[in-house]
């Protein structure tokens, strides 16, 4: 099969960008979307043209690096998968496929399809770390954790920080990402000492990074490759309200108790 790619090309964040069209070489329908871009780049390089810059790493749907908007939807047409898990068999021979970077003020463009998502790292750093002493591995029953809480914590911990929630949101809100990171620690006993200071610090950093407000449209949940639900945003909002009522400090200094 062959497709026509309409790809966003931009040298850097300070220069204007544009869409460029490319006819692909012959492709295998079982190729992943990133493998297809590799083939296109090899073809461009053989003709002396500059390859398309795009982010990738694990290519197994784990790292969240493959941040592309495909035909207007972050990560492509399917639900619950990342770009690297999107295959050409999802498209038809001769299709035109539009490929863009994630667009958000808090994700400044680096080049072509690559954006800088260090804002997410800074939000996580603002949350600090837990102060519970770990020591040697504890007995499995030393700290009882209700199964419901453990399951919810694992659901939240699946967040890979890809940024699709931000790219899909009309306000470029990062609430689903922050809620997942807050919840996966806040649901477990080990995360309780800093629970309320953590949520306040992370929300403050989120606002400082320039992400928009959440208006609960559900677009974030719809495109999340790990299908993290809006329930975690509600949980984070409750914790944030409690933090304000408790007068918790707005910043964690080194994650201390």
C-alpha positions in Angstrom: 0.0 0.0 0.0 0.9 3.7 -0.4 -0.4 6.7 1.3 0.1 10.5 1.1 1.5 12.1 4.2 0.8 15.7 4.9 3.3 16.5 7.6 4.0 19.6 9.7 7.5 20.8 9.1 9.0 23.6 11.2 12.7 24.3 11.7 12.3 25.5 15.3 9.9 27.4 17.6 11.1 30.7 16.3 10.4 30.1 12.6 7.0 29.7 10.9 6.0 26.2 10.0 4.0 24.6 7.1 2.5 21.4 5.9 4.5 19.4 3.4 3.1 16.5 1.3 5.0 13.3 0.7 4.1 10.2 -1.4 5.3 7.2 0.5 7.2 4.3 -1.0 5.5 0.9 -1.0 4.5 0.0 2.6 3.5 -3.1 4.5 0.0 -2.7 6.1 1.4 -4.4 9.2 4.0 -1.7 9.8 3.5 0.5 12.8 3.0 4.2 12.2 6.6 4.9 13.4 8.0 2.2 11.2 6.3 3.9 8.3 7.9 7.2 9.2 11.3 5.4 9.3 10.7 4.2 5.7 9.7 7.7 4.6 12.8 9.2 6.3 15.1 6.7 4.6 13.5 7.7 1.2 13.9 11.4 2.0 17.6 10.9 3.0 18.3 8.9 -0.2 17.1 11.9 -2.2 19.1 14.4 -0.1 16.2 15.9 1.7 16.0 16.5 5.4 14.2 13.7 7.3 11.1 14.4 9.4 12.0 14.9 13.1 9.7 12.9 15.5 10.1 11.5 19.0 10.2 7.8 19.8 11.8 5.4 22.3 10.4 2.1 23.5 7.9 1.6 20.6 5.9 -0.6 22.9 3.3 1.8 24.3 5.2 2.2 27.6 7.2 5.4 27.5 4.8 7.9 26.0 7.4 9.5 23.8 5.6 9.0 20.5 3.5 12.2 20.7 1.8 12.7 17.3 -1.6 14.0 16.2 -2.8 11.8 13.4 -5.8 13.1 11.3 -6.7 15.4 14.2 -6.6 12.9 17.0 -3.7 12.4 19.4 -2.1 8.9 18.8 -4.4 8.1 15.9 -7.8 6.7 15.2 -8.0 3.9 17.8 -8.8 4.1 21.5 -6.4 2.9 24.2 -3.2 2.8 22.1 -0.2 5.1 21.6 1.2 6.2 18.2 3.7 3.3 18.2 0.8 0.9 18.5 -1.1 2.3 15.6 -0.7 0.3 12.4 -1.0 1.1 8.7 -3.8 -1.5 8.4 -5.9 1.2 10.2 -5.8 3.2 7.0 -6.7 2.5 3.3 -4.4 2.4 0.3 -4.2 5.9 -1.1 -5.4 7.7 2.0 -4.1 11.1 2.9 -2.9 11.2 6.5 -2.3 14.5 8.3 0.4 14.4 10.9 1.0 17.2 13.4 2.8 17.8 16.7 1.0 18.1 20.0 -0.1 21.8 20.2 -0.1 23.5 23.6 1.6 26.6 24.9 3.1 24.6 27.7 4.6 22.2 25.1 6.8 24.5 23.0 7.8 23.0 19.6 11.4 21.9 19.1 11.3 20.8 15.5 8.8 19.3 13.1 6.8 16.8 15.2 8.9 17.1 18.3 7.7 19.2 21.3 9.3 19.9 24.7 7.2 18.3 27.5 9.6 19.1 30.4 6.6 20.9 32.0 5.3 17.4 33.0 8.7 16.6 34.6 8.6 19.9 36.6 5.1 19.1 37.8 6.2 15.7 39.1 9.3 17.2 40.7 7.0 19.7 42.6 5.3 16.7 44.2 8.5 15.7 45.9 8.9 12.1 47.2 7.5 10.0 50.0 9.3 10.0 53.3 8.3 6.5 54.4 11.4 4.5 55.2 11.5 1.4 52.9 14.5 -0.5 54.3 14.5 -4.2 53.4 11.4 -5.7 51.6 8.6 -5.8 54.1 6.3 -8.7 54.7 3.5 -8.7 52.2 0.9 -8.2 55.0 2.8 -5.7 57.1 0.9 -2.7 55.6 -2.6 -3.8 54.7 -3.8 -2.2 51.5 -7.5 -2.6 50.5 -7.7 -4.3 47.1 -9.9 -1.5 45.7 -7.3 1.1 46.7 -4.5 -1.0 45.2 -6.4 -1.5 41.9 -7.2 2.2 41.6 -3.6 3.1 42.4 -2.4 0.8 39.7 -4.9 2.3 37.2 -3.5 5.7 37.9 0.1 4.6 37.8 -0.4 3.4 34.2 -0.2 7.1 33.1 2.8 7.3 30.7 2.9 11.1 30.6 2.5 11.3 26.8 0.6 14.5 26.9 -2.3 13.3 24.7 -4.8 14.6 27.3 -3.3 18.1 26.9 -3.3 17.9 23.1 -6.9 16.9 22.9 -8.2 19.4 25.4 -9.6 22.7 24.0 -8.0 24.4 27.0 -4.8 22.5 26.9 -5.5 21.3 30.4 -3.1 18.9 32.2 -5.6 17.9 34.8 -5.8 14.2 33.8 -2.1 13.8 33.9 -1.7 15.6 37.3 -4.7 13.7 38.8 -3.1 10.4 37.8 0.2 11.3 39.3 -1.4 12.6 42.5 -3.7 9.7 42.9 -1.4 6.8 42.5 0.5 7.9 45.6 -2.4 9.4 47.4 -4.3 6.1 47.4 -1.6 4.1 49.1 -0.6 4.1 52.8 3.0 5.1 51.9 1.8 8.3 50.2 -0.2 9.6 53.1 2.3 11.8 55.0 2.7 14.2 52.0 -0.7 13.6 50.5 -2.2 17.1 50.8 1.0 19.1 50.4 1.7 17.1 47.3 -1.6 17.8 45.6 -1.3 21.5 46.3 2.3 21.8 45.1 1.6 19.9 41.9 -1.5 21.9 41.0 0.4 25.1 41.7 3.2 24.0 39.4 0.6 23.0 36.7 -0.8 26.5 36.8 2.6 28.1 36.7 3.5 26.0 33.5 0.6 27.7 31.6 -1.8 24.7 31.2 -5.4 25.7 30.8 -8.4 25.0 33.1 -10.4 21.8 33.1 -14.0 22.2 31.8 -14.7 18.4 32.0 -15.4 17.8 28.3 -14.0 14.3 28.5 -11.7 14.7 25.5 -8.7 13.8 27.6 -10.2 10.5 28.8 -11.2 9.7 25.2 -7.6 9.9 23.8 -5.7 8.5 26.8 -3.7 5.5 25.6 -4.0 3.9 29.1 -7.7 4.9 29.4 -7.4 6.8 32.6 -10.8 8.1 33.7 -12.1 11.4 34.8 -12.8 9.9 38.2 -9.2 10.7 39.1 -9.7 14.4 38.4 -12.7 14.3 40.8 -10.5 12.5 43.4 -7.7 15.1 43.0 -10.2 18.0 43.3 -11.4 16.5 46.6 -7.9 16.2 47.9 -7.1 19.7 46.8 -10.1 21.1 48.6 -9.1 19.3 51.8 -5.5 20.7 51.4 -6.9 24.2 51.2 -9.1 23.7 54.3 -6.2 22.2 56.2 -4.0 25.2 55.3 -1.3 22.9 53.9 1.9 24.6 52.8 1.9 25.4 49.1 5.3 24.0 48.4 7.1 20.8 49.5 10.7 21.4 50.5 12.6 18.3 49.5 9.5 16.1 50.1 10.0 16.1 53.9 7.4 15.3 56.4 
